[in-house]
């Protein structure tokens, strides 16, 4: 007889043993439930940070063949109203992005540098194209403003609640980057992150009226 049994005056009863087993089972069930909740939370957080969502997770593929007329659009941006139909005479680099997308977040400083260098000769504009914002809720103007501030986007950025631009331009990946020529025709299309060298060369060629690599130099 051990010390605990001497204090109780004898071995544990069947009822006490059953109660002990139930307590242990309850602890196991609670532990498993906590682990499951933590795993779900980890997936959600990764999803929002772009670790699960990738450039291939965008919802639509718009029909914008190289050489075709670029679909018209007009938005209110952080740089003021922008109307593609009024932008003739200057190339336009359009980015359709998602605020939660890590590719887009890394592309923002690149587009900012290009905007600083060529804003007098070319238009650079970003337009939101996802219904989901950074906080997993619906995308909003506040999300877009927060994106520009957090990632230093100095080029004009617009919130498009109706996702009209995405429906016309999105190529199944965030960001989708489209270069539109002075004459309003599609010159190049990229889906996902595009290196600065490819973007810069394409913009310079478009400004000069020279041929543009339709993939921004990105080989599939």
C-alpha positions in Angstrom: 0.0 0.0 0.0 1.5 3.4 -1.0 1.3 6.6 0.9 -1.7 8.0 -1.1 -3.6 4.8 -0.4 -2.8 4.9 3.3 -4.2 8.5 3.4 -7.4 7.3 1.8 -7.5 4.2 3.9 -7.1 1.8 1.0 -6.8 1.4 -2.8 -8.9 3.7 -5.1 -12.4 2.6 -5.8 -13.7 1.6 -9.3 -15.6 4.9 -9.4 -12.4 6.9 -8.7 -10.5 4.9 -11.3 -13.2 5.6 -13.9 -13.2 9.3 -13.0 -9.4 9.4 -13.4 -9.6 7.8 -16.8 -12.3 10.2 -17.9 -10.2 13.2 -16.8 -7.2 11.9 -18.8 -9.3 11.4 -21.9 -10.7 14.9 -21.5 -7.2 16.3 -21.3 -6.2 14.5 -24.5 -9.3 15.7 -26.4 -8.7 19.3 -25.3 -5.1 19.1 -26.3 -6.0 17.7 -29.8 -8.6 20.4 -30.2 -6.1 23.1 -29.3 -3.5 21.7 -31.8 -6.2 21.6 -34.6 -7.1 25.3 -33.9 -3.4 26.3 -34.0 -2.9 24.5 -37.3 -5.9 26.2 -38.9 -4.7 29.6 -37.6 -1.3 29.0 -39.0 -2.7 28.2 -42.4 -4.9 31.3 -42.4 -2.0 33.5 -41.4 0.2 32.0 -44.1 -2.5 32.5 -46.6 -2.9 36.2 -45.7 0.9 36.7 -45.8 1.0 35.3 -49.3 2.8 32.1 -48.3 -0.1 30.0 -49.6 -1.6 32.4 -52.1 0.8 32.7 -55.1 0.9 34.4 -58.4 -1.2 31.6 -59.8 -4.1 32.1 -57.5 -5.8 35.0 -59.2 -9.4 34.3 -60.2 -9.7 35.2 -63.9 -7.9 35.3 -67.3 -8.7 38.4 -69.3 -8.3 38.3 -73.1 -5.6 40.8 -74.0 -3.5 39.5 -76.8 -0.3 41.3 -77.7 -1.1 43.9 -80.3 -4.7 44.2 -79.5 -6.4 47.4 -78.4 -6.2 47.8 -74.6 -9.6 47.8 -72.9 -10.6 51.3 -71.7 -10.8 52.1 -68.0 -10.9 55.1 -65.7 -10.1 55.2 -62.0 -9.6 57.6 -59.2 -6.1 57.1 -57.9 -3.8 58.5 -55.2 -2.3 60.7 -58.0 -5.7 61.9 -59.1 -8.2 60.7 -61.8 -6.7 58.4 -64.5 -8.4 57.7 -67.8 -6.6 55.4 -70.2 -8.4 56.9 -73.2 -6.8 60.3 -72.3 -3.4 58.8 -71.9 -2.6 58.5 -75.6 0.9 59.8 -76.6 2.5 58.2 -73.6 3.0 54.5 -72.8 1.2 53.2 -69.7 2.5 50.5 -67.4 -0.5 49.1 -65.5 -0.2 46.8 -62.5 -3.3 44.8 -61.3 -2.4 43.9 -57.7 -3.6 42.5 -54.4 -2.7 44.2 -51.1 -2.1 40.8 -49.5 0.2 39.6 -52.2 3.9 39.4 -51.3 4.9 39.6 -55.0 3.0 42.9 -55.3 4.5 44.1 -52.0 8.0 43.4 -53.4 7.2 45.0 -56.7 6.0 48.3 -55.2 9.5 49.8 -54.6 10.5 48.8 -58.2 7.5 50.5 -59.7 8.2 53.5 -57.5 11.7 53.9 -58.9 10.5 53.6 -62.4 7.8 56.2 -61.7 10.4 58.6 -60.3 12.6 58.1 -63.4 10.0 58.2 -66.2 6.8 59.9 -64.9 7.3 62.7 -67.5 7.4 60.2 -70.3 5.2 57.3 -69.2 2.2 56.6 -67.0 2.6 54.0 -64.2 -0.5 53.1 -62.2 -1.5 50.3 -59.9 -5.1 49.1 -59.6 -6.5 46.8 -56.9 -7.8 43.5 -58.3 -8.7 41.3 -55.4 -11.9 41.2 -53.4 -9.9 40.3 -50.2 -7.9 42.8 -48.2 -4.8 42.5 -46.1 -6.9 41.7 -42.9 -8.8 38.8 -44.6 -11.9 41.0 -44.8 -13.3 42.7 -48.0 -10.8 44.9 -49.9 -11.4 48.6 -49.2 -10.0 52.0 -50.0 -8.3 51.9 -46.6 -6.5 48.7 -47.5 -5.1 50.3 -50.6 -4.0 53.4 -48.8 -2.3 51.3 -46.1 -0.5 49.3 -48.9 0.9 52.5 -50.4 2.1 53.7 -47.1 3.6 50.5 -45.8 5.4 49.6 -49.1 6.3 53.1 -50.2 4.3 53.1 -53.4 5.0 56.6 -54.9 3.2 55.9 -58.2 -0.6 56.4 -58.5 -2.6 53.6 -56.9 -6.4 53.1 -57.2 -9.0 51.1 -55.4 -11.4 49.4 -57.8 -14.2 48.0 -55.8 -16.1 46.7 -58.8 -12.8 45.0 -60.0 -13.6 46.3 -63.5 -9.9 46.6 -64.4 -9.1 43.1 -63.1 -11.9 41.6 -65.2 -10.4 43.3 -68.3 -6.6 42.7 -67.6 -5.9 40.1 -65.0 -3.9 37.1 -66.3 -4.4 34.6 -63.6 -1.7 36.0 -61.3 -0.9 38.8 -59.0 0.5 41.1 -59.9 -0.4 41.2 -63.6 1.7 43.9 -65.3 0.7 45.2 -68.7 2.6 47.7 -70.9 0.3 49.7 -73.2 1.8 51.6 -76.1 1.4 55.3 -77.0 -1.3 54.1 -79.5 -3.3 52.3 -76.9 -2.2 48.8 -78.0 -0.9 46.0 -75.7 2.9 45.7 -76.0 3.8 43.3 -73.1 2.1 41.2 -70.4 3.7 39.7 -67.3 2.2 37.7 -64.4 4.0 37.6 -61.1 7.1 39.5 -60.2 8.9 41.0 -63.1 12.6 42.1 -62.7 13.3 45.8 -62.9 15.6 45.4 -65.8 12.9 43.9 -68.0 10.4 46.6 -67.0 12.8 49.4 -67.5 13.9 48.2 -71.0 10.3 47.8 -72.0 9.4 51.3 -70.9 12.4 52.9 -72.6 11.6 51.0 -75.9 8.0 52.0 -75.7 8.9 55.6 -75.2 11.3 55.5 -78.1 8.9 53.7 -80.3 11.1 50.6 -80.6 10.0 46.9 -80.4 9.2 45.7 -76.9 9.7 42.1 -75.6 6.1 40.9 -75.1 7.1 39.0 -71.9 9.4 41.7 -70.4 12.3 39.4 -71.0 10.8 36.8 -68.6 11.2 33.3 -70.1 8.7 30.6 -69.2 
